Amino acid sequence: MSTVDKAKNKAEKVAGQAKEKFGEAAGDRGKRDEGRTDKVKSDLKDAGEKVKDAFRH
């Protein structure tokens, strides 16, 4: 996994966490759920990159 991909995935995860917390604080379920979705997408991208790395070696 390239360093750039790792950084992008981490940034997406952090943004998702912030969105989720903001949604919880504001009582906005849509924003909270959107943040959770962003975190899950980031985790899935990380997993996919790890699988690709495993097949490269």
PDB file of N, CA, C and O in Angstrom:
ATOM      1  N   MET A   1       0.861  -1.157   0.000  1.00  0.00           N
ATOM      2  CA  MET A   1       0.000   0.000   0.000  1.00  0.00           C
ATOM      3  C   MET A   1       0.909   1.221   0.000  1.00  0.00           C
ATOM      4  O   MET A   1       1.841   1.318   0.798  1.00  0.00           O
ATOM      5  N   SER A   2       0.631   2.128  -0.884  1.00  0.00           N
ATOM      6  CA  SER A   2       1.473   3.312  -0.939  1.00  0.00           C
ATOM      7  C   SER A   2       1.170   4.243   0.231  1.00  0.00           C
ATOM      8  O   SER A   2       0.096   4.199   0.832  1.00  0.00           O
ATOM      9  N   THR A   3       2.131   5.064   0.523  1.00  0.00           N
ATOM     10  CA  THR A   3       1.989   6.019   1.617  1.00  0.00           C
ATOM     11  C   THR A   3       0.860   6.998   1.326  1.00  0.00           C
ATOM     12  O   THR A   3       0.148   7.417   2.239  1.00  0.00           O
ATOM     13  N   VAL A   4       0.697   7.359   0.077  1.00  0.00           N
ATOM     14  CA  VAL A   4      -0.360   8.294  -0.309  1.00  0.00           C
ATOM     15  C   VAL A   4      -1.734   7.670  -0.040  1.00  0.00           C
ATOM     16  O   VAL A   4      -2.627   8.332   0.490  1.00  0.00           O
ATOM     17  N   ASP A   5      -1.897   6.399  -0.407  1.00  0.00           N
ATOM     18  CA  ASP A   5      -3.161   5.704  -0.165  1.00  0.00           C
ATOM     19  C   ASP A   5      -3.462   5.608   1.329  1.00  0.00           C
ATOM     20  O   ASP A   5      -4.598   5.803   1.761  1.00  0.00           O
ATOM     21  N   LYS A   6      -2.428   5.305   2.108  1.00  0.00           N
ATOM     22  CA  LYS A   6      -2.607   5.225   3.556  1.00  0.00           C
ATOM     23  C   LYS A   6      -3.068   6.562   4.116  1.00  0.00           C
ATOM     24  O   LYS A   6      -3.980   6.616   4.941  1.00  0.00           O
ATOM     25  N   ALA A   7      -2.437   7.636   3.667  1.00  0.00           N
ATOM     26  CA  ALA A   7      -2.783   8.967   4.155  1.00  0.00           C
ATOM     27  C   ALA A   7      -4.210   9.352   3.759  1.00  0.00           C
ATOM     28  O   ALA A   7      -4.945   9.932   4.557  1.00  0.00           O
ATOM     29  N   LYS A   8      -4.594   9.028   2.527  1.00  0.00           N
ATOM     30  CA  LYS A   8      -5.954   9.337   2.073  1.00  0.00           C
ATOM     31  C   LYS A   8      -6.989   8.562   2.893  1.00  0.00           C
ATOM     32  O   LYS A   8      -8.007   9.117   3.305  1.00  0.00           O
ATOM     33  N   ASN A   9      -6.720   7.290   3.121  1.00  0.00           N
ATOM     34  CA  ASN A   9      -7.647   6.469   3.900  1.00  0.00           C
ATOM     35  C   ASN A   9      -7.749   6.965   5.339  1.00  0.00           C
ATOM     36  O   ASN A   9      -8.836   6.994   5.916  1.00  0.00           O
ATOM     37  N   LYS A  10      -6.623   7.349   5.911  1.00  0.00           N
ATOM     38  CA  LYS A  10      -6.622   7.858   7.288  1.00  0.00           C
ATOM     39  C   LYS A  10      -7.391   9.182   7.358  1.00  0.00           C
ATOM     40  O   LYS A  10      -8.156   9.410   8.295  1.00  0.00           O
ATOM     41  N   ALA A  11      -7.186  10.045   6.370  1.00  0.00           N
ATOM     42  CA  ALA A  11      -7.896  11.327   6.349  1.00  0.00           C
ATOM     43  C   ALA A  11      -9.399  11.108   6.217  1.00  0.00           C
ATOM     44  O   ALA A  11     -10.190  11.802   6.856  1.00  0.00           O
ATOM     45  N   GLU A  12      -9.792  10.144   5.388  1.00  0.00           N
ATOM     46  CA  GLU A  12     -11.213   9.844   5.218  1.00  0.00           C
ATOM     47  C   GLU A  12     -11.804   9.290   6.524  1.00  0.00           C
ATOM     48  O   GLU A  12     -12.937   9.605   6.888  1.00  0.00           O
ATOM     49  N   LYS A  13     -11.028   8.476   7.206  1.00  0.00           N
ATOM     50  CA  LYS A  13     -11.510   7.904   8.462  1.00  0.00           C
ATOM     51  C   LYS A  13     -11.670   8.995   9.530  1.00  0.00           C
ATOM     52  O   LYS A  13     -12.665   9.017  10.254  1.00  0.00           O
ATOM     53  N   VAL A  14     -10.706   9.880   9.620  1.00  0.00           N
ATOM     54  CA  VAL A  14     -10.766  10.972  10.601  1.00  0.00           C
ATOM     55  C   VAL A  14     -11.937  11.897  10.286  1.00  0.00           C
ATOM     56  O   VAL A  14     -12.644  12.335  11.194  1.00  0.00           O
ATOM     57  N   ALA A  15     -12.144  12.194   9.013  1.00  0.00           N
ATOM     58  CA  ALA A  15     -13.278  13.036   8.618  1.00  0.00           C
ATOM     59  C   ALA A  15     -14.597  12.350   8.971  1.00  0.00           C
ATOM     60  O   ALA A  15     -15.544  13.004   9.408  1.00  0.00           O
ATOM     61  N   GLY A  16     -14.655  11.055   8.783  1.00  0.00           N
ATOM     62  CA  GLY A  16     -15.851  10.298   9.129  1.00  0.00           C
ATOM     63  C   GLY A  16     -16.116  10.326  10.621  1.00  0.00           C
ATOM     64  O   GLY A  16     -17.261  10.448  11.056  1.00  0.00           O
ATOM     65  N   GLN A  17     -15.052  10.212  11.404  1.00  0.00           N
ATOM     66  CA  GLN A  17     -15.204  10.267  12.857  1.00  0.00           C
ATOM     67  C   GLN A  17     -15.710  11.639  13.294  1.00  0.00           C
ATOM     68  O   GLN A  17     -16.572  11.747  14.166  1.00  0.00           O
ATOM     69  N   ALA A  18     -15.167  12.678  12.681  1.00  0.00           N
ATOM     70  CA  ALA A  18     -15.595  14.034  13.026  1.00  0.00           C
ATOM     71  C   ALA A  18     -17.062  14.247  12.656  1.00  0.00           C
ATOM     72  O   ALA A  18     -17.825  14.833  13.424  1.00  0.00           O
ATOM     73  N   LYS A  19     -17.446  13.767  11.479  1.00  0.00           N
ATOM     74  CA  LYS A  19     -18.842  13.889  11.047  1.00  0.00           C
ATOM     75  C   LYS A  19     -19.777  13.155  11.993  1.00  0.00           C
ATOM     76  O   LYS A  19     -20.846  13.650  12.351  1.00  0.00           O
ATOM     77  N   GLU A  20     -19.348  11.965  12.389  1.00  0.00           N
ATOM     78  CA  GLU A  20     -20.161  11.165  13.296  1.00  0.00           C
ATOM     79  C   GLU A  20     -20.339  11.887  14.635  1.00  0.00           C
ATOM     80  O   GLU A  20     -21.454  11.965  15.152  1.00  0.00           O
ATOM     81  N   LYS A  21     -19.263  12.406  15.190  1.00  0.00           N
ATOM     82  CA  LYS A  21     -19.334  13.114  16.468  1.00  0.00           C
ATOM     83  C   LYS A  21     -20.177  14.372  16.362  1.00  0.00           C
ATOM     84  O   LYS A  21     -20.959  14.681  17.262  1.00  0.00           O
ATOM     85  N   PHE A  22     -20.019  15.097  15.262  1.00  0.00           N
ATOM     86  CA  PHE A  22     -20.824  16.301  15.048  1.00  0.00           C
ATOM     87  C   PHE A  22     -22.309  15.939  14.975  1.00  0.00           C
ATOM     88  O   PHE A  22     -23.152  16.610  15.571  1.00  0.00           O
ATOM     89  N   GLY A  23     -22.611  14.888  14.248  1.00  0.00           N
ATOM     90  CA  GLY A  23     -23.999  14.446  14.116  1.00  0.00           C
ATOM     91  C   GLY A  23     -24.592  14.035  15.455  1.00  0.00           C
ATOM     92  O   GLY A  23     -25.748  14.337  15.749  1.00  0.00           O
ATOM     93  N   GLU A  24     -23.794  13.345  16.266  1.00  0.00           N
ATOM     94  CA  GLU A  24     -24.265  12.948  17.597  1.00  0.00           C
ATOM     95  C   GLU A  24     -24.531  14.178  18.462  1.00  0.00           C
ATOM     96  O   GLU A  24     -25.552  14.256  19.145  1.00  0.00           O
ATOM     97  N   ALA A  25     -23.608  15.134  18.429  1.00  0.00           N
ATOM     98  CA  ALA A  25     -23.744  16.335  19.257  1.00  0.00           C
ATOM     99  C   ALA A  25     -24.930  17.194  18.821  1.00  0.00           C
ATOM    100  O   ALA A  25     -25.616  17.795  19.648  1.00  0.00           O
ATOM    101  N   ALA A  26     -25.156  17.240  17.523  1.00  0.00           N
ATOM    102  CA  ALA A  26     -26.230  18.084  16.987  1.00  0.00           C
ATOM    103  C   ALA A  26     -27.565  17.352  16.926  1.00  0.00           C
ATOM    104  O   ALA A  26     -28.593  17.957  16.623  1.00  0.00           O
ATOM    105  N   GLY A  27     -27.554  16.059  17.211  1.00  0.00           N
ATOM    106  CA  GLY A  27     -28.781  15.278  17.117  1.00  0.00           C
ATOM    107  C   GLY A  27     -29.204  15.016  15.681  1.00  0.00           C
ATOM    108  O   GLY A  27     -30.380  14.782  15.400  1.00  0.00           O
ATOM    109  N   ASP A  28     -28.231  15.058  14.774  1.00  0.00           N
ATOM    110  CA  ASP A  28     -28.477  14.869  13.343  1.00  0.00           C
ATOM    111  C   ASP A  28     -28.120  13.430  12.965  1.00  0.00           C
ATOM    112  O   ASP A  28     -26.954  13.110  12.735  1.00  0.00           O
ATOM    113  N   ARG A  29     -29.129  12.576  12.906  1.00  0.00           N
ATOM    114  CA  ARG A  29     -28.877  11.163  12.591  1.00  0.00           C
ATOM    115  C   ARG A  29     -28.259  10.975  11.214  1.00  0.00           C
ATOM    116  O   ARG A  29     -27.404  10.110  11.027  1.00  0.00           O
ATOM    117  N   GLY A  30     -28.688  11.778  10.256  1.00  0.00           N
ATOM    118  CA  GLY A  30     -28.164  11.653   8.891  1.00  0.00           C
ATOM    119  C   GLY A  30     -26.671  11.901   8.841  1.00  0.00           C
ATOM    120  O   GLY A  30     -25.932  11.146   8.209  1.00  0.00           O
ATOM    121  N   LYS A  31     -26.222  12.959   9.507  1.00  0.00           N
ATOM    122  CA  LYS A  31     -24.791  13.290   9.524  1.00  0.00           C
ATOM    123  C   LYS A  31     -24.014  12.224  10.299  1.00  0.00           C
ATOM    124  O   LYS A  31     -22.913  11.843   9.902  1.00  0.00           O
ATOM    125  N   ARG A  32     -24.591  11.743  11.402  1.00  0.00           N
ATOM    126  CA  ARG A  32     -23.956  10.695  12.193  1.00  0.00           C
ATOM    127  C   ARG A  32     -23.770   9.433  11.346  1.00  0.00           C
ATOM    128  O   ARG A  32     -22.693   8.837  11.332  1.00  0.00           O
ATOM    129  N   ASP A  33     -24.825   9.038  10.647  1.00  0.00           N
ATOM    130  CA  ASP A  33     -24.766   7.835   9.810  1.00  0.00           C
ATOM    131  C   ASP A  33     -23.812   8.008   8.638  1.00  0.00           C
ATOM    132  O   ASP A  33     -23.123   7.066   8.246  1.00  0.00           O
ATOM    133  N   GLU A  34     -23.771   9.212   8.080  1.00  0.00           N
ATOM    134  CA  GLU A  34     -22.853   9.501   6.978  1.00  0.00           C
ATOM    135  C   GLU A  34     -21.401   9.344   7.464  1.00  0.00           C
ATOM    136  O   GLU A  34     -20.561   8.798   6.749  1.00  0.00           O
ATOM    137  N   GLY A  35     -21.118   9.818   8.665  1.00  0.00           N
ATOM    138  CA  GLY A  35     -19.785   9.669   9.242  1.00  0.00           C
ATOM    139  C   GLY A  35     -19.423   8.217   9.447  1.00  0.00           C
ATOM    140  O   GLY A  35     -18.296   7.806   9.171  1.00  0.00           O
ATOM    141  N   ARG A  36     -20.378   7.436   9.935  1.00  0.00           N
ATOM    142  CA  ARG A  36     -20.125   6.004  10.121  1.00  0.00           C
ATOM    143  C   ARG A  36     -19.841   5.325   8.798  1.00  0.00           C
ATOM    144  O   ARG A  36     -18.955   4.475   8.702  1.00  0.00           O
ATOM    145  N   THR A  37     -20.596   5.703   7.778  1.00  0.00           N
ATOM    146  CA  THR A  37     -20.394   5.133   6.445  1.00  0.00           C
ATOM    147  C   THR A  37     -19.005   5.468   5.920  1.00  0.00           C
ATOM    148  O   THR A  37     -18.332   4.613   5.345  1.00  0.00           O
ATOM    149  N   ASP A  38     -18.577   6.711   6.116  1.00  0.00           N
ATOM    150  CA  ASP A  38     -17.239   7.111   5.664  1.00  0.00           C
ATOM    151  C   ASP A  38     -16.150   6.295   6.361  1.00  0.00           C
ATOM    152  O   ASP A  38     -15.162   5.907   5.738  1.00  0.00           O
ATOM    153  N   LYS A  39     -16.336   6.041   7.643  1.00  0.00           N
ATOM    154  CA  LYS A  39     -15.344   5.247   8.382  1.00  0.00           C
ATOM    155  C   LYS A  39     -15.289   3.823   7.846  1.00  0.00           C
ATOM    156  O   LYS A  39     -14.203   3.268   7.674  1.00  0.00           O
ATOM    157  N   VAL A  40     -16.434   3.233   7.583  1.00  0.00           N
ATOM    158  CA  VAL A  40     -16.479   1.858   7.076  1.00  0.00           C
ATOM    159  C   VAL A  40     -15.839   1.780   5.696  1.00  0.00           C
ATOM    160  O   VAL A  40     -15.085   0.850   5.411  1.00  0.00           O
ATOM    161  N   LYS A  41     -16.136   2.750   4.843  1.00  0.00           N
ATOM    162  CA  LYS A  41     -15.532   2.761   3.503  1.00  0.00           C
ATOM    163  C   LYS A  41     -14.009   2.836   3.605  1.00  0.00           C
ATOM    164  O   LYS A  41     -13.300   2.154   2.866  1.00  0.00           O
ATOM    165  N   SER A  42     -13.518   3.653   4.507  1.00  0.00           N
ATOM    166  CA  SER A  42     -12.077   3.777   4.692  1.00  0.00           C
ATOM    167  C   SER A  42     -11.473   2.456   5.153  1.00  0.00           C
ATOM    168  O   SER A  42     -10.425   2.041   4.658  1.00  0.00           O
ATOM    169  N   ASP A  43     -12.131   1.801   6.093  1.00  0.00           N
ATOM    170  CA  ASP A  43     -11.647   0.504   6.579  1.00  0.00           C
ATOM    171  C   ASP A  43     -11.630  -0.536   5.457  1.00  0.00           C
ATOM    172  O   ASP A  43     -10.697  -1.332   5.359  1.00  0.00           O
ATOM    173  N   LEU A  44     -12.655  -0.526   4.620  1.00  0.00           N
ATOM    174  CA  LEU A  44     -12.709  -1.476   3.506  1.00  0.00           C
ATOM    175  C   LEU A  44     -11.610  -1.206   2.491  1.00  0.00           C
ATOM    176  O   LEU A  44     -11.020  -2.139   1.946  1.00  0.00           O
ATOM    177  N   LYS A  45     -11.335   0.059   2.238  1.00  0.00           N
ATOM    178  CA  LYS A  45     -10.249   0.400   1.311  1.00  0.00           C
ATOM    179  C   LYS A  45      -8.915  -0.087   1.864  1.00  0.00           C
ATOM    180  O   LYS A  45      -8.097  -0.637   1.126  1.00  0.00           O
ATOM    181  N   ASP A  46      -8.693   0.116   3.164  1.00  0.00           N
ATOM    182  CA  ASP A  46      -7.461  -0.369   3.792  1.00  0.00           C
ATOM    183  C   ASP A  46      -7.339  -1.882   3.637  1.00  0.00           C
ATOM    184  O   ASP A  46      -6.270  -2.388   3.295  1.00  0.00           O
ATOM    185  N   ALA A  47      -8.418  -2.594   3.884  1.00  0.00           N
ATOM    186  CA  ALA A  47      -8.408  -4.052   3.773  1.00  0.00           C
ATOM    187  C   ALA A  47      -8.101  -4.475   2.343  1.00  0.00           C
ATOM    188  O   ALA A  47      -7.326  -5.407   2.126  1.00  0.00           O
ATOM    189  N   GLY A  48      -8.696  -3.803   1.370  1.00  0.00           N
ATOM    190  CA  GLY A  48      -8.441  -4.120  -0.031  1.00  0.00           C
ATOM    191  C   GLY A  48      -6.989  -3.895  -0.413  1.00  0.00           C
ATOM    192  O   GLY A  48      -6.400  -4.689  -1.147  1.00  0.00           O
ATOM    193  N   GLU A  49      -6.419  -2.810   0.088  1.00  0.00           N
ATOM    194  CA  GLU A  49      -5.012  -2.522  -0.199  1.00  0.00           C
ATOM    195  C   GLU A  49      -4.108  -3.579   0.432  1.00  0.00           C
ATOM    196  O   GLU A  49      -3.103  -3.970  -0.161  1.00  0.00           O
ATOM    197  N   LYS A  50      -4.458  -4.041   1.624  1.00  0.00           N
ATOM    198  CA  LYS A  50      -3.650  -5.073   2.286  1.00  0.00           C
ATOM    199  C   LYS A  50      -3.707  -6.383   1.514  1.00  0.00           C
ATOM    200  O   LYS A  50      -2.707  -7.095   1.425  1.00  0.00           O
ATOM    201  N   VAL A  51      -4.860  -6.705   0.959  1.00  0.00           N
ATOM    202  CA  VAL A  51      -4.989  -7.924   0.152  1.00  0.00           C
ATOM    203  C   VAL A  51      -4.124  -7.801  -1.097  1.00  0.00           C
ATOM    204  O   VAL A  51      -3.426  -8.745  -1.468  1.00  0.00           O
ATOM    205  N   LYS A  52      -4.168  -6.647  -1.740  1.00  0.00           N
ATOM    206  CA  LYS A  52      -3.337  -6.448  -2.934  1.00  0.00           C
ATOM    207  C   LYS A  52      -1.864  -6.580  -2.586  1.00  0.00           C
ATOM    208  O   LYS A  52      -1.102  -7.200  -3.328  1.00  0.00           O
ATOM    209  N   ASP A  53      -1.458  -6.000  -1.459  1.00  0.00           N
ATOM    210  CA  ASP A  53      -0.070  -6.099  -1.023  1.00  0.00           C
ATOM    211  C   ASP A  53       0.339  -7.542  -0.771  1.00  0.00           C
ATOM    212  O   ASP A  53       1.461  -7.936  -1.090  1.00  0.00           O
ATOM    213  N   ALA A  54      -0.559  -8.329  -0.203  1.00  0.00           N
ATOM    214  CA  ALA A  54      -0.252  -9.724   0.095  1.00  0.00           C
ATOM    215  C   ALA A  54       0.020 -10.506  -1.192  1.00  0.00           C
ATOM    216  O   ALA A  54       0.878 -11.388  -1.210  1.00  0.00           O
ATOM    217  N   PHE A  55      -0.699 -10.190  -2.259  1.00  0.00           N
ATOM    218  CA  PHE A  55      -0.497 -10.915  -3.522  1.00  0.00           C
ATOM    219  C   PHE A  55       0.715 -10.414  -4.292  1.00  0.00           C
ATOM    220  O   PHE A  55       1.200 -11.103  -5.189  1.00  0.00           O
ATOM    221  N   ARG A  56       1.204  -9.244  -3.964  1.00  0.00           N
ATOM    222  CA  ARG A  56       2.388  -8.716  -4.627  1.00  0.00           C
ATOM    223  C   ARG A  56       3.653  -9.380  -4.107  1.00  0.00           C
ATOM    224  O   ARG A  56       4.662  -9.419  -4.811  1.00  0.00           O
ATOM    225  N   HIS A  57       3.617  -9.898  -2.899  1.00  0.00           N
ATOM    226  CA  HIS A  57       4.831 -10.471  -2.289  1.00  0.00           C
ATOM    227  C   HIS A  57       4.835 -11.934  -2.398  1.00  0.00           C
ATOM    228  O   HIS A  57       5.774 -12.585  -1.941  1.00  0.00           O
TER     229      HIS A  57
END
